[in-house]
Each structure stands twice: as C-alpha cells, then as structure tokens.
Amino acid sequence: MPTIKAEGKTLTCEQGANLRQVLLDNGVNLYNGAASTINCHGLGTCGTCAVQIEGTVSEPSWREKTRLSLPPHSSQRDRRLACQVKVLGDVVVTKHDGFWGQDNDVVWSGG
C-alpha cells in the first residue's frame, strides 16, 4: 500500500486512490481559507486543491493541464490538482499559500 506524507501525517491508501479523497478522509486541511467551502468538490474546475507532489502519481489529464494553465495558476509551477491525482506509489505532499494554493510560501508539508 502506498504511503502519503501530508500535513505532518503519514497515511496509507490503496494504489490508484484519489489523493483529494484520501487527504480529506484523514482530516488533512487541503484547502486554504474560504476555499474549504467554495470549491468544485473534486471536479477539477476550480483549482483550489493545488498541491506540490513528490512521488509516483498518475499523469495529468487534459482537464488538470487546462486548469493549471489558467490564472492564478501557471503551467510553469510544479503543482497538481489533488482531485485529479491517483496515488500510484509513495508520495510527499506540500500545500502552498494563496486561495488556490498558487503562491510560494509553504502552509504545510509532508515532512
């Protein structure tokens, strides 16, 4: 079973599990501020669940690539939408500041 390190926690999940759902099911504060109530609930359209990921996960879909190429995100940043990511191996997740998680300061990390 893959492990996920996020917000100082170490979680386990089934291979292929949705990262957003695993984080939320385990009490990880995935959203910044009001984004916890104002989000697309995993549809991949709002971009508020953006995180930095190290480890083995699924390739970005067209939906994810499109959303992350639009402001305030940038395709030049190494962010992924947790709602669109399937966990394929061990991962470390970092959340950055900004409503959409688009800024540079770290809110929490996996380590």
N, C-alpha and C positions, 0 to 999 in steps of 0.2 A: 504494500500500500504506500502510495506517495505521501510525503510529509510536506506541510505548508508551514512556513515560519512567517508570522504576521503579528504586528502589534505586541511583540514580546511573547507570543504564544506559539506553541508547536502543535499543529493539528494533523490528523491523518484523514485520508479520503480514498474513495475508490478511484482507480485510474479512469480518466475520462470525465470526472466530476466537474461541474461548473464552478469556477473559482468564486464568483459572487455569492452563490448559494451556500457554499461551504463556509465562507467567511461570515456571512450573516447568521447562519445556523449556529455558529460558535461564538457569537457575541462580539465579533470584531467590528469596530466602528469604521466602516468602509466609506462613509460619506462625510464631507465637511459641512458644518453648519446646517442651513436650511435644506441642503441637498438631501438630507436624510428623509425628508417628506416630499420634496419636489424633485422627483426623478422618474425615469421611464420604466422602472420596475423590471429591468433586465432585457428590454427590447433592443438595446444598443443604439438608441437615438439621441440620448441627452448628453452622454459623455461624463457624467458626474462620478462614475465609479473608476475613473482612470487611475492606474497604479503602475509602478515600475516593477518588473518581474525579472528575477534571475532564476533560471532553471528550465526544465523541459515542459513546454506547453504547446497547444495547438497553434497552427499558423493563423495569422489574422485573416478574417473573412473580408469580403468587399465592403460589407456594412461597417465593420470596425475601421478599416482603412479610410473609408469616406468620412466617417465622423471625426476621426483623429486628424484629418487633413483640414478641417474647418476650425476657425477661431472659436474659442480662445486656445484650442489645441494647435499643435504644429506637427507635421509628419517628421520633422527633424528631431523631435524628442523621443525618448525611449519609453513611451507609455503604452499601456494596453488597457482595454476596457474589460474589467473583471467579469462582466456579464457575458462576454463573448469568448472567454478563455476556458479551454478544457485542460485540466491538470493531467499531464502525462507522466510526470516524474516529480522528484523533489524540487520545491520552489521556495524562494525567499521573496516576500512582497514588501514594498515600501510605498507609503502614501505621502504625497506632497500637498502643500497648502494651495489655497485658491478654491473657489466654489466648485470648480470642475477637477481639482487636483492637478491643475496645469502649471502651477508655479514651481519654484526651485527649492524652497525650504521644506525640510522633512517634517511631517506631522508625526509619523511613527514608522518604524522599520521592523523587519523580521528578526533582527539580531539583538 
